[in-house]
Amino acid sequence: MRDRRRLGVTVFVIAIAACGGSSAPTAPTPPVVPNPAPSGGTSNVTGITVDALSDQALAGIAVRIDGVGNATTGEDGRFGLTATGPEQLRSVTVVSASTVERSTHLRAPGPEARLTLMPSTLDLAAFNQMFRSSGQLQRWTSAPRIVVQSRVLQFTNVTDLEYVATSQVMTDAEVTALLADLTFGLPQLTGNNFTAFSAESRETAAAGERVAVSRPGAIVVARYDGLTAGTAPQGYWGYGRWQTSAGEVRSGILMIDNGFDTSGSQFRRSLRVHELGHALGYNHVSVRDSVMNSHARFEPNAFDRDGSRFAFLRPPQNRSPDIDPEPFSLNLRIPATPVWNGAR
């Protein structure tokens, strides 16, 4: 009998191209009416700093707006400065001893800004491994569809995008259980931004049919015959892939070894959720316990849930320690070609 304890090392594929949510939805911020510009051509630049986990206002935060000035937030977390001249995009740095330094941009003058800050207690090394393995944050920006192929596919290579359907078929009950496990993991890995997949569908290919497993806007899930044997000597229980464009994950592939998935292993759900993490764009974590540890034996913990919340409070391409990407206008954005890559 193969020693299954060595397994669970998951391989994934990343796609890089043109450009990811927050955990529990944040409390809505009351609308703020911008102050009218005085006759001298100036107006206030205002904002509020809040803790990214608790949504509580943060006092004593230093805010520097390039070309405008410096301010410190009051007890209510708010700050205000006066900008001169026409509206323009300004670089902003937000610093305190209790938070991770954040670099972003504000329009000045402009509407009030809400600046969420990550606590300095965040395990930044683990966060970077999980969410910014490519050097920048990558995630879905809208909930993906989930497609379950009930026909078991024949494994050939981890980089293929089509596989031949075998004669074996998952039962309806097995598909339902698989979907339940993935639905269990989805909100915990997206900061409760995605509480459900945008749509669920089941497919059953004909035996011998070639099945395309790369679908725009979807994660395609299937069991694979020969995945563990075909990835010897490591012998993977599963393999996850994702495709990105400028940090935005556009599609995912979730592969599970048929023998492992039908073995009754106590790690079946943790493996399924781990592979979902890869399909969502996340990488392995080695510096602390996480659902994304390569052995795939842990279910989502507090770090995974909090980290997912932070990740979904930031735009794709955010960089360490907390640097938002250079601003761009959507109508001038040049789309890049999505690319698949791989790693174990």
CORTA-V880517 format. One record per pair of residues at least 4 apart in sequence whose C-alpha atoms are under 6 Angstrom apart, sorted by the first residue. I is the first residue (numbers start at 1). J is the second residue. Records with the same first field share a line. If there is no record, write none. Layout:
I = J  J
This chain:
7 = 235  236  237
8 = 236  237  295  296
9 = 236  294  295
10 = 236  238  239  294  344
11 = 239  240  343  344
12 = 239  240  241  342  343
13 = 241  242  341  342
14 = 242  243  340  341  342
15 = 243  244  338  339  340  341
16 = 244  245  338  339
17 = 244  245  246  336  337  338
18 = 245  246  335  336
19 = 245  246  247  248
20 = 137  138  139  140  248  316
21 = 190  191  193  308  309  311  312
22 = 191  193  309  310  312  313
23 = 191  192  309
24 = 191  192
34 = 111
37 = 42  43
38 = 42
41 = 85
42 = 83  84
43 = 82  83  109
44 = 81  82
45 = 80  81  82  108  109
46 = 79  80  112
47 = 78  79  112  113  114
48 = 77  78  114
49 = 57  58  77  115  116
50 = 55  56  57  58  116
51 = 55  56  116  117
52 = 116  117  118
57 = 76  77
58 = 77
59 = 73  74  75  77
60 = 72  73
61 = 72  73  96
62 = 71  72  94  95
63 = 70  71  72  93  94
64 = 69  70  92  93
65 = 69  91  92
66 = 90  91
68 = 83
73 = 77  78  79
74 = 78
83 = 109
87 = 108  109
88 = 107  108
89 = 106  107
90 = 105  106
91 = 104  105
92 = 103  104  105
93 = 102  103
94 = 101  102
95 = 101
98 = 119  120
99 = 118  119  120
100 = 118  119  120
102 = 322  323
103 = 323
104 = 324
124 = 128
126 = 285  287
127 = 131
128 = 132  133
129 = 133  285
130 = 282  283  284  285
131 = 137  282
132 = 136  137
136 = 317  318  319
137 = 316  317  318
138 = 247  248  316
139 = 248  249  281
140 = 248  249
143 = 194  197  198
144 = 197  198  217  218
145 = 197  198  199  218
146 = 200  218  219
147 = 200  201  202  220
148 = 202  220  221  222
149 = 203  204  222
150 = 169  170  204
151 = 169  204  205
152 = 165  166  168  169  223  224
153 = 163  164  165  166  224
154 = 164  224  225
155 = 224  225  226  227
161 = 212  213  214
162 = 211  212  213
163 = 210  211
164 = 208  209  210
165 = 207  208  209
166 = 207
167 = 207
170 = 174
179 = 183
182 = 273
185 = 273
187 = 191  192  194  195
188 = 305
189 = 308
190 = 194  308
191 = 305  308  309
213 = 220
216 = 251
217 = 250  251
218 = 251
219 = 251  252  253
220 = 253
221 = 254
222 = 255
223 = 256  257  258
224 = 256  257  258
225 = 258
226 = 230
227 = 257
228 = 235  236  237
229 = 235
231 = 235
237 = 257
238 = 255  256  257
239 = 255
240 = 253  254  275  278  279
241 = 252  253  279
242 = 251  252  279  281
243 = 249  250  251  340
244 = 248  249  250  338
245 = 338
247 = 316  317
248 = 316
252 = 279
253 = 279
267 = 271  297
270 = 274  296  297  298  299
271 = 296
274 = 291  292  296
277 = 282
278 = 282
284 = 292  293  294
285 = 292  293
286 = 293
291 = 298  299  300
300 = 304
302 = 306
303 = 307
317 = 325
318 = 323  324  325
319 = 323
